Amino acid sequence: MIMGIEKPGVSLRARVNLLTATLAAAAVFVSVVAIYFVTEQSLRAQVNDRLSAKVDVLAASAASGAPLAFFGLGGSQTLEVALITAAGDVITVGARDAPFDDRDALRTGPEMAVAQGRGSGTSRELAGYQVLARKLPNGETLVVAESLQPSICRC
């Protein structure tokens, strides 16, 4: 009490309500962040599985001489392909070279380690693409990439 005027305080009930609301908001935030990261990892795993399957198709097509359509791959694909020869040359396929615009990124990256026999395959993100490299039985390394940008369904 100051000079006859009582200073109102925050009641215990109000403080408990404020603490409860703050803890609930923090729990929601942590849950949202956790869900985001789990979903991102799941989607990235799906892209890697899809790329791995496409590498298998490309390798089977090259080995058998059969067209890609025979294996269910063809038409308008969002797949970018490069080949690292046994000599270390990087050859790209298609009109667009993205994400392989910077061929040094493949020459100095983990893809070259696969080409040199220091691994059977690798997967990483490069310039907005998920890139997967796998050593082929003929000694060359196939590098495939798929854009991580959202695709627009024109259904």
PyMOL commands that place a pseudoatom at each C-alpha (Angstrom):
pseudoatom trace, name=CA, resn=MET, resi=1, chain=A, elem=C, hetatm=0, pos=[0.000, 0.000, 0.000]
pseudoatom trace, name=CA, resn=ILE, resi=2, chain=A, elem=C, hetatm=0, pos=[1.538, 3.262, -1.106]
pseudoatom trace, name=CA, resn=MET, resi=3, chain=A, elem=C, hetatm=0, pos=[0.038, 6.401, 0.403]
pseudoatom trace, name=CA, resn=GLY, resi=4, chain=A, elem=C, hetatm=0, pos=[-3.298, 4.734, 0.947]
pseudoatom trace, name=CA, resn=ILE, resi=5, chain=A, elem=C, hetatm=0, pos=[-3.592, 3.269, -2.584]
pseudoatom trace, name=CA, resn=GLU, resi=6, chain=A, elem=C, hetatm=0, pos=[-3.391, -0.482, -2.900]
pseudoatom trace, name=CA, resn=LYS, resi=7, chain=A, elem=C, hetatm=0, pos=[-1.333, -1.736, -5.842]
pseudoatom trace, name=CA, resn=PRO, resi=8, chain=A, elem=C, hetatm=0, pos=[-3.169, -4.536, -7.623]
pseudoatom trace, name=CA, resn=GLY, resi=9, chain=A, elem=C, hetatm=0, pos=[-0.983, -7.597, -8.229]
pseudoatom trace, name=CA, resn=VAL, resi=10, chain=A, elem=C, hetatm=0, pos=[-1.307, -10.343, -10.743]
pseudoatom trace, name=CA, resn=SER, resi=11, chain=A, elem=C, hetatm=0, pos=[-3.207, -13.161, -9.176]
pseudoatom trace, name=CA, resn=LEU, resi=12, chain=A, elem=C, hetatm=0, pos=[-1.827, -16.640, -8.882]
pseudoatom trace, name=CA, resn=ARG, resi=13, chain=A, elem=C, hetatm=0, pos=[-4.590, -17.890, -11.164]
pseudoatom trace, name=CA, resn=ALA, resi=14, chain=A, elem=C, hetatm=0, pos=[-3.585, -15.434, -13.937]
pseudoatom trace, name=CA, resn=ARG, resi=15, chain=A, elem=C, hetatm=0, pos=[0.073, -16.400, -13.624]
pseudoatom trace, name=CA, resn=VAL, resi=16, chain=A, elem=C, hetatm=0, pos=[-0.754, -20.119, -13.828]
pseudoatom trace, name=CA, resn=ASN, resi=17, chain=A, elem=C, hetatm=0, pos=[-2.940, -19.492, -16.891]
pseudoatom trace, name=CA, resn=LEU, resi=18, chain=A, elem=C, hetatm=0, pos=[-0.151, -17.491, -18.561]
pseudoatom trace, name=CA, resn=LEU, resi=19, chain=A, elem=C, hetatm=0, pos=[2.416, -20.208, -17.798]
pseudoatom trace, name=CA, resn=THR, resi=20, chain=A, elem=C, hetatm=0, pos=[0.094, -22.922, -19.130]
pseudoatom trace, name=CA, resn=ALA, resi=21, chain=A, elem=C, hetatm=0, pos=[-0.566, -20.990, -22.357]
pseudoatom trace, name=CA, resn=THR, resi=22, chain=A, elem=C, hetatm=0, pos=[3.161, -20.353, -22.838]
pseudoatom trace, name=CA, resn=LEU, resi=23, chain=A, elem=C, hetatm=0, pos=[4.034, -24.026, -22.329]
pseudoatom trace, name=CA, resn=ALA, resi=24, chain=A, elem=C, hetatm=0, pos=[1.268, -25.090, -24.724]
pseudoatom trace, name=CA, resn=ALA, resi=25, chain=A, elem=C, hetatm=0, pos=[2.545, -22.667, -27.386]
pseudoatom trace, name=CA, resn=ALA, resi=26, chain=A, elem=C, hetatm=0, pos=[6.105, -23.940, -26.930]
pseudoatom trace, name=CA, resn=ALA, resi=27, chain=A, elem=C, hetatm=0, pos=[4.925, -27.554, -27.235]
pseudoatom trace, name=CA, resn=VAL, resi=28, chain=A, elem=C, hetatm=0, pos=[3.026, -26.765, -30.450]
pseudoatom trace, name=CA, resn=PHE, resi=29, chain=A, elem=C, hetatm=0, pos=[6.080, -25.006, -31.904]
pseudoatom trace, name=CA, resn=VAL, resi=30, chain=A, elem=C, hetatm=0, pos=[8.413, -27.912, -31.077]
pseudoatom trace, name=CA, resn=SER, resi=31, chain=A, elem=C, hetatm=0, pos=[5.895, -30.377, -32.558]
pseudoatom trace, name=CA, resn=VAL, resi=32, chain=A, elem=C, hetatm=0, pos=[5.584, -28.386, -35.789]
pseudoatom trace, name=CA, resn=VAL, resi=33, chain=A, elem=C, hetatm=0, pos=[9.371, -28.207, -36.191]
pseudoatom trace, name=CA, resn=ALA, resi=34, chain=A, elem=C, hetatm=0, pos=[9.720, -31.949, -35.537]
pseudoatom trace, name=CA, resn=ILE, resi=35, chain=A, elem=C, hetatm=0, pos=[6.956, -32.784, -38.034]
pseudoatom trace, name=CA, resn=TYR, resi=36, chain=A, elem=C, hetatm=0, pos=[8.620, -30.562, -40.645]
pseudoatom trace, name=CA, resn=PHE, resi=37, chain=A, elem=C, hetatm=0, pos=[11.985, -32.306, -40.346]
pseudoatom trace, name=CA, resn=VAL, resi=38, chain=A, elem=C, hetatm=0, pos=[10.485, -35.813, -40.306]
pseudoatom trace, name=CA, resn=THR, resi=39, chain=A, elem=C, hetatm=0, pos=[8.408, -35.001, -43.401]
pseudoatom trace, name=CA, resn=GLU, resi=40, chain=A, elem=C, hetatm=0, pos=[11.400, -33.496, -45.191]
pseudoatom trace, name=CA, resn=GLN, resi=41, chain=A, elem=C, hetatm=0, pos=[13.488, -36.609, -44.533]
pseudoatom trace, name=CA, resn=SER, resi=42, chain=A, elem=C, hetatm=0, pos=[10.648, -38.855, -45.684]
pseudoatom trace, name=CA, resn=LEU, resi=43, chain=A, elem=C, hetatm=0, pos=[10.190, -36.916, -48.927]
pseudoatom trace, name=CA, resn=ARG, resi=44, chain=A, elem=C, hetatm=0, pos=[13.945, -36.915, -49.571]
pseudoatom trace, name=CA, resn=ALA, resi=45, chain=A, elem=C, hetatm=0, pos=[14.002, -40.701, -49.039]
pseudoatom trace, name=CA, resn=GLN, resi=46, chain=A, elem=C, hetatm=0, pos=[11.177, -41.054, -51.575]
pseudoatom trace, name=CA, resn=VAL, resi=47, chain=A, elem=C, hetatm=0, pos=[13.149, -39.011, -54.116]
pseudoatom trace, name=CA, resn=ASN, resi=48, chain=A, elem=C, hetatm=0, pos=[16.254, -41.146, -53.493]
pseudoatom trace, name=CA, resn=ASP, resi=49, chain=A, elem=C, hetatm=0, pos=[14.228, -44.351, -53.941]
pseudoatom trace, name=CA, resn=ARG, resi=50, chain=A, elem=C, hetatm=0, pos=[12.746, -43.019, -57.187]
pseudoatom trace, name=CA, resn=LEU, resi=51, chain=A, elem=C, hetatm=0, pos=[16.188, -41.990, -58.463]
pseudoatom trace, name=CA, resn=SER, resi=52, chain=A, elem=C, hetatm=0, pos=[17.624, -45.380, -57.542]
pseudoatom trace, name=CA, resn=ALA, resi=53, chain=A, elem=C, hetatm=0, pos=[14.869, -47.125, -59.481]
pseudoatom trace, name=CA, resn=LYS, resi=54, chain=A, elem=C, hetatm=0, pos=[15.498, -44.880, -62.491]
pseudoatom trace, name=CA, resn=VAL, resi=55, chain=A, elem=C, hetatm=0, pos=[19.230, -45.657, -62.367]
pseudoatom trace, name=CA, resn=ASP, resi=56, chain=A, elem=C, hetatm=0, pos=[18.348, -49.360, -62.412]
pseudoatom trace, name=CA, resn=VAL, resi=57, chain=A, elem=C, hetatm=0, pos=[16.136, -48.784, -65.461]
pseudoatom trace, name=CA, resn=LEU, resi=58, chain=A, elem=C, hetatm=0, pos=[18.789, -46.767, -67.286]
pseudoatom trace, name=CA, resn=ALA, resi=59, chain=A, elem=C, hetatm=0, pos=[21.431, -49.400, -66.555]
pseudoatom trace, name=CA, resn=ALA, resi=60, chain=A, elem=C, hetatm=0, pos=[19.144, -52.237, -67.687]
pseudoatom trace, name=CA, resn=SER, resi=61, chain=A, elem=C, hetatm=0, pos=[18.275, -50.364, -70.859]
pseudoatom trace, name=CA, resn=ALA, resi=62, chain=A, elem=C, hetatm=0, pos=[21.928, -49.707, -71.643]
pseudoatom trace, name=CA, resn=ALA, resi=63, chain=A, elem=C, hetatm=0, pos=[22.903, -53.313, -70.947]
pseudoatom trace, name=CA, resn=SER, resi=64, chain=A, elem=C, hetatm=0, pos=[20.100, -54.845, -72.991]
pseudoatom trace, name=CA, resn=GLY, resi=65, chain=A, elem=C, hetatm=0, pos=[19.817, -52.298, -75.776]
pseudoatom trace, name=CA, resn=ALA, resi=66, chain=A, elem=C, hetatm=0, pos=[16.059, -52.115, -75.206]
pseudoatom trace, name=CA, resn=PRO, resi=67, chain=A, elem=C, hetatm=0, pos=[14.382, -48.696, -75.371]
pseudoatom trace, name=CA, resn=LEU, resi=68, chain=A, elem=C, hetatm=0, pos=[13.610, -46.890, -72.117]
pseudoatom trace, name=CA, resn=ALA, resi=69, chain=A, elem=C, hetatm=0, pos=[9.882, -47.105, -72.827]
pseudoatom trace, name=CA, resn=PHE, resi=70, chain=A, elem=C, hetatm=0, pos=[10.195, -50.899, -72.581]
pseudoatom trace, name=CA, resn=PHE, resi=71, chain=A, elem=C, hetatm=0, pos=[11.137, -50.424, -68.919]
pseudoatom trace, name=CA, resn=GLY, resi=72, chain=A, elem=C, hetatm=0, pos=[8.438, -47.826, -68.265]
pseudoatom trace, name=CA, resn=LEU, resi=73, chain=A, elem=C, hetatm=0, pos=[10.731, -44.810, -68.449]
pseudoatom trace, name=CA, resn=GLY, resi=74, chain=A, elem=C, hetatm=0, pos=[10.269, -42.399, -71.278]
pseudoatom trace, name=CA, resn=GLY, resi=75, chain=A, elem=C, hetatm=0, pos=[8.255, -39.471, -72.444]
pseudoatom trace, name=CA, resn=SER, resi=76, chain=A, elem=C, hetatm=0, pos=[8.520, -36.253, -70.525]
pseudoatom trace, name=CA, resn=GLN, resi=77, chain=A, elem=C, hetatm=0, pos=[10.720, -37.003, -67.527]
pseudoatom trace, name=CA, resn=THR, resi=78, chain=A, elem=C, hetatm=0, pos=[12.094, -34.491, -65.071]
pseudoatom trace, name=CA, resn=LEU, resi=79, chain=A, elem=C, hetatm=0, pos=[15.280, -36.491, -64.888]
pseudoatom trace, name=CA, resn=GLU, resi=80, chain=A, elem=C, hetatm=0, pos=[18.692, -35.010, -65.649]
pseudoatom trace, name=CA, resn=VAL, resi=81, chain=A, elem=C, hetatm=0, pos=[21.442, -37.467, -66.521]
pseudoatom trace, name=CA, resn=ALA, resi=82, chain=A, elem=C, hetatm=0, pos=[25.237, -37.301, -66.658]
pseudoatom trace, name=CA, resn=LEU, resi=83, chain=A, elem=C, hetatm=0, pos=[27.872, -39.937, -67.170]
pseudoatom trace, name=CA, resn=ILE, resi=84, chain=A, elem=C, hetatm=0, pos=[31.362, -39.918, -65.688]
pseudoatom trace, name=CA, resn=THR, resi=85, chain=A, elem=C, hetatm=0, pos=[33.606, -42.038, -67.868]
pseudoatom trace, name=CA, resn=ALA, resi=86, chain=A, elem=C, hetatm=0, pos=[36.399, -44.240, -66.573]
pseudoatom trace, name=CA, resn=ALA, resi=87, chain=A, elem=C, hetatm=0, pos=[38.797, -41.484, -67.729]
pseudoatom trace, name=CA, resn=GLY, resi=88, chain=A, elem=C, hetatm=0, pos=[37.016, -38.929, -65.545]
pseudoatom trace, name=CA, resn=ASP, resi=89, chain=A, elem=C, hetatm=0, pos=[35.224, -37.034, -68.336]
pseudoatom trace, name=CA, resn=VAL, resi=90, chain=A, elem=C, hetatm=0, pos=[31.757, -35.686, -67.492]
pseudoatom trace, name=CA, resn=ILE, resi=91, chain=A, elem=C, hetatm=0, pos=[29.175, -36.119, -70.253]
pseudoatom trace, name=CA, resn=THR, resi=92, chain=A, elem=C, hetatm=0, pos=[25.709, -34.635, -69.827]
pseudoatom trace, name=CA, resn=VAL, resi=93, chain=A, elem=C, hetatm=0, pos=[22.540, -35.673, -71.617]
pseudoatom trace, name=CA, resn=GLY, resi=94, chain=A, elem=C, hetatm=0, pos=[19.795, -33.303, -72.717]
pseudoatom trace, name=CA, resn=ALA, resi=95, chain=A, elem=C, hetatm=0, pos=[19.445, -29.676, -73.698]
pseudoatom trace, name=CA, resn=ARG, resi=96, chain=A, elem=C, hetatm=0, pos=[19.477, -28.427, -70.119]
pseudoatom trace, name=CA, resn=ASP, resi=97, chain=A, elem=C, hetatm=0, pos=[22.603, -29.127, -68.138]
pseudoatom trace, name=CA, resn=ALA, resi=98, chain=A, elem=C, hetatm=0, pos=[21.186, -28.092, -64.760]
pseudoatom trace, name=CA, resn=PRO, resi=99, chain=A, elem=C, hetatm=0, pos=[22.312, -29.148, -62.169]
pseudoatom trace, name=CA, resn=PHE, resi=100, chain=A, elem=C, hetatm=0, pos=[25.435, -30.084, -64.074]
pseudoatom trace, name=CA, resn=ASP, resi=101, chain=A, elem=C, hetatm=0, pos=[26.198, -26.540, -65.289]
pseudoatom trace, name=CA, resn=ASP, resi=102, chain=A, elem=C, hetatm=0, pos=[29.269, -26.564, -63.085]
pseudoatom trace, name=CA, resn=ARG, resi=103, chain=A, elem=C, hetatm=0, pos=[31.007, -29.766, -64.153]
pseudoatom trace, name=CA, resn=ASP, resi=104, chain=A, elem=C, hetatm=0, pos=[33.691, -29.124, -61.541]
pseudoatom trace, name=CA, resn=ALA, resi=105, chain=A, elem=C, hetatm=0, pos=[31.029, -29.806, -58.902]
pseudoatom trace, name=CA, resn=LEU, resi=106, chain=A, elem=C, hetatm=0, pos=[30.907, -33.386, -60.202]
pseudoatom trace, name=CA, resn=ARG, resi=107, chain=A, elem=C, hetatm=0, pos=[34.665, -33.643, -60.707]
pseudoatom trace, name=CA, resn=THR, resi=108, chain=A, elem=C, hetatm=0, pos=[35.427, -32.564, -57.146]
pseudoatom trace, name=CA, resn=GLY, resi=109, chain=A, elem=C, hetatm=0, pos=[32.346, -33.990, -55.443]
pseudoatom trace, name=CA, resn=PRO, resi=110, chain=A, elem=C, hetatm=0, pos=[31.495, -37.406, -54.095]
pseudoatom trace, name=CA, resn=GLU, resi=111, chain=A, elem=C, hetatm=0, pos=[30.371, -38.497, -57.568]
pseudoatom trace, name=CA, resn=MET, resi=112, chain=A, elem=C, hetatm=0, pos=[34.006, -38.552, -58.708]
pseudoatom trace, name=CA, resn=ALA, resi=113, chain=A, elem=C, hetatm=0, pos=[34.917, -40.652, -55.671]
pseudoatom trace, name=CA, resn=VAL, resi=114, chain=A, elem=C, hetatm=0, pos=[32.346, -43.197, -56.853]
pseudoatom trace, name=CA, resn=ALA, resi=115, chain=A, elem=C, hetatm=0, pos=[33.802, -43.020, -60.385]
pseudoatom trace, name=CA, resn=GLN, resi=116, chain=A, elem=C, hetatm=0, pos=[37.273, -43.692, -58.956]
pseudoatom trace, name=CA, resn=GLY, resi=117, chain=A, elem=C, hetatm=0, pos=[36.030, -46.762, -57.103]
pseudoatom trace, name=CA, resn=ARG, resi=118, chain=A, elem=C, hetatm=0, pos=[35.988, -45.299, -53.590]
pseudoatom trace, name=CA, resn=GLY, resi=119, chain=A, elem=C, hetatm=0, pos=[32.325, -46.168, -53.147]
pseudoatom trace, name=CA, resn=SER, resi=120, chain=A, elem=C, hetatm=0, pos=[29.453, -47.845, -54.930]
pseudoatom trace, name=CA, resn=GLY, resi=121, chain=A, elem=C, hetatm=0, pos=[27.075, -44.888, -54.825]
pseudoatom trace, name=CA, resn=THR, resi=122, chain=A, elem=C, hetatm=0, pos=[26.303, -41.532, -53.317]
pseudoatom trace, name=CA, resn=SER, resi=123, chain=A, elem=C, hetatm=0, pos=[23.376, -39.192, -52.856]
pseudoatom trace, name=CA, resn=ARG, resi=124, chain=A, elem=C, hetatm=0, pos=[23.391, -35.462, -52.149]
pseudoatom trace, name=CA, resn=GLU, resi=125, chain=A, elem=C, hetatm=0, pos=[21.679, -32.153, -52.895]
pseudoatom trace, name=CA, resn=LEU, resi=126, chain=A, elem=C, hetatm=0, pos=[23.293, -29.986, -55.573]
pseudoatom trace, name=CA, resn=ALA, resi=127, chain=A, elem=C, hetatm=0, pos=[21.911, -26.696, -56.910]
pseudoatom trace, name=CA, resn=GLY, resi=128, chain=A, elem=C, hetatm=0, pos=[18.321, -27.489, -55.947]
pseudoatom trace, name=CA, resn=TYR, resi=129, chain=A, elem=C, hetatm=0, pos=[18.483, -31.061, -57.269]
pseudoatom trace, name=CA, resn=GLN, resi=130, chain=A, elem=C, hetatm=0, pos=[18.762, -34.381, -55.513]
pseudoatom trace, name=CA, resn=VAL, resi=131, chain=A, elem=C, hetatm=0, pos=[21.714, -36.094, -57.194]
pseudoatom trace, name=CA, resn=LEU, resi=132, chain=A, elem=C, hetatm=0, pos=[22.420, -39.814, -57.078]
pseudoatom trace, name=CA, resn=ALA, resi=133, chain=A, elem=C, hetatm=0, pos=[25.548, -41.437, -58.512]
pseudoatom trace, name=CA, resn=ARG, resi=134, chain=A, elem=C, hetatm=0, pos=[26.054, -45.149, -59.004]
pseudoatom trace, name=CA, resn=LYS, resi=135, chain=A, elem=C, hetatm=0, pos=[28.922, -47.142, -60.447]
pseudoatom trace, name=CA, resn=LEU, resi=136, chain=A, elem=C, hetatm=0, pos=[27.881, -49.284, -63.411]
pseudoatom trace, name=CA, resn=PRO, resi=137, chain=A, elem=C, hetatm=0, pos=[29.276, -52.742, -64.181]
pseudoatom trace, name=CA, resn=ASN, resi=138, chain=A, elem=C, hetatm=0, pos=[31.128, -51.363, -67.238]
pseudoatom trace, name=CA, resn=GLY, resi=139, chain=A, elem=C, hetatm=0, pos=[33.204, -49.057, -65.002]
pseudoatom trace, name=CA, resn=GLU, resi=140, chain=A, elem=C, hetatm=0, pos=[31.405, -45.820, -65.811]
pseudoatom trace, name=CA, resn=THR, resi=141, chain=A, elem=C, hetatm=0, pos=[29.397, -43.867, -63.276]
pseudoatom trace, name=CA, resn=LEU, resi=142, chain=A, elem=C, hetatm=0, pos=[25.820, -42.849, -63.957]
pseudoatom trace, name=CA, resn=VAL, resi=143, chain=A, elem=C, hetatm=0, pos=[24.690, -39.630, -62.273]
pseudoatom trace, name=CA, resn=VAL, resi=144, chain=A, elem=C, hetatm=0, pos=[20.985, -38.796, -62.220]
pseudoatom trace, name=CA, resn=ALA, resi=145, chain=A, elem=C, hetatm=0, pos=[19.294, -35.746, -60.727]
pseudoatom trace, name=CA, resn=GLU, resi=146, chain=A, elem=C, hetatm=0, pos=[15.738, -34.708, -60.004]
pseudoatom trace, name=CA, resn=SER, resi=147, chain=A, elem=C, hetatm=0, pos=[14.636, -31.196, -59.156]
pseudoatom trace, name=CA, resn=LEU, resi=148, chain=A, elem=C, hetatm=0, pos=[13.517, -30.588, -55.590]
pseudoatom trace, name=CA, resn=GLN, resi=149, chain=A, elem=C, hetatm=0, pos=[11.294, -27.712, -56.713]
pseudoatom trace, name=CA, resn=PRO, resi=150, chain=A, elem=C, hetatm=0, pos=[7.551, -28.325, -56.400]
pseudoatom trace, name=CA, resn=SER, resi=151, chain=A, elem=C, hetatm=0, pos=[6.076, -29.684, -59.586]
pseudoatom trace, name=CA, resn=ILE, resi=152, chain=A, elem=C, hetatm=0, pos=[2.801, -28.425, -60.979]
pseudoatom trace, name=CA, resn=CYS, resi=153, chain=A, elem=C, hetatm=0, pos=[0.280, -31.100, -61.790]
pseudoatom trace, name=CA, resn=ARG, resi=154, chain=A, elem=C, hetatm=0, pos=[-1.542, -30.302, -65.030]
pseudoatom trace, name=CA, resn=CYS, resi=155, chain=A, elem=C, hetatm=0, pos=[-4.091, -33.047, -64.490]
for i in range(1, 155): cmd.bond("trace and resi %d" % i, "trace and resi %d" % (i + 1))
show_as sticks, trace
zoom trace
